[in-house]
Amino acid sequence: MQSMARPTSDNVFQVAFKVPETWINRADKTAGLMSRPGITTTRTDVLRAALIRGLEALEAEVSPVDAKTTKPRAKR
């Protein structure tokens, strides 16, 4: 069975941190939904995808410049 593409760069770092059991359960369920015949999606694939999507959203949220107006964002 084939698996999803994994990072192969020399600049890849391994990180370890604890997550709640509910996140693991959600990742496992999502992996099952994402898997297709001949292509296995793992919990790690799901968490990696969630992390990059979350980083992109967070970067956009904390960006000092509003992308639409190029004016500095108001502080909260």
C-alpha positions as CSV (number, residue, x, y, z in Angstrom):
1,M,0.0,0.0,0.0
2,Q,1.2,3.5,-0.8
3,S,1.3,6.3,1.8
4,M,1.0,10.0,1.6
5,A,4.1,12.1,0.7
6,R,6.4,12.7,3.6
7,P,9.0,15.5,3.9
8,T,12.4,14.3,2.6
9,S,14.5,17.4,2.9
10,D,17.7,17.5,4.9
11,N,16.2,20.4,6.8
12,V,13.5,18.3,8.5
13,F,13.4,18.3,12.3
14,Q,11.6,15.8,14.6
15,V,9.6,17.4,17.4
16,A,7.7,15.7,20.2
17,F,5.0,17.2,22.4
18,K,1.9,15.9,24.2
19,V,-1.6,16.3,22.9
20,P,-4.9,15.4,24.4
21,E,-6.4,12.0,23.7
22,T,-9.3,13.7,22.0
23,W,-6.9,15.1,19.4
24,I,-5.5,11.6,18.7
25,N,-9.0,10.2,18.3
26,R,-10.0,13.0,15.9
27,A,-6.7,12.5,13.9
28,D,-7.3,8.8,13.7
29,K,-10.9,9.3,12.5
30,T,-9.8,11.9,9.9
31,A,-7.0,9.6,8.7
32,G,-9.6,7.0,8.0
33,L,-11.7,9.4,6.1
34,M,-8.8,10.7,4.1
35,S,-7.4,7.3,3.2
36,R,-8.2,5.9,-0.3
37,P,-7.7,2.5,-1.8
38,G,-4.0,2.0,-2.3
39,I,-3.1,5.2,-0.3
40,T,-2.8,5.1,3.5
41,T,-3.2,8.3,5.5
42,T,-1.7,8.1,8.9
43,R,-2.4,10.0,12.1
44,T,0.9,11.8,11.6
45,D,-0.2,12.9,8.1
46,V,-3.3,14.4,9.5
47,L,-1.5,16.2,12.3
48,R,1.1,17.5,9.9
49,A,-1.6,18.9,7.6
50,A,-3.4,20.4,10.6
51,L,-0.2,22.0,11.8
52,I,0.6,23.7,8.5
53,R,-2.9,24.9,8.1
54,G,-3.0,26.2,11.6
55,L,0.4,28.0,11.2
56,E,-0.8,29.7,8.0
57,A,-4.0,30.8,9.8
58,L,-2.1,32.0,12.8
59,E,0.5,33.9,10.7
60,A,-2.3,35.7,8.9
61,E,-4.0,36.6,12.2
62,V,-0.9,38.0,13.8
63,S,0.5,39.7,10.7
64,P,1.2,43.4,11.4
65,V,-0.2,44.4,8.0
66,D,-3.8,43.9,6.8
67,A,-3.5,42.1,3.5
68,K,-6.5,43.9,2.0
69,T,-5.5,47.5,2.8
70,T,-1.8,47.2,3.6
71,K,-2.5,49.4,6.6
72,P,-1.2,48.3,10.0
73,R,-3.8,46.2,11.9
74,A,-5.3,47.7,15.1
75,K,-4.1,46.1,18.3
76,R,-6.6,44.2,20.3
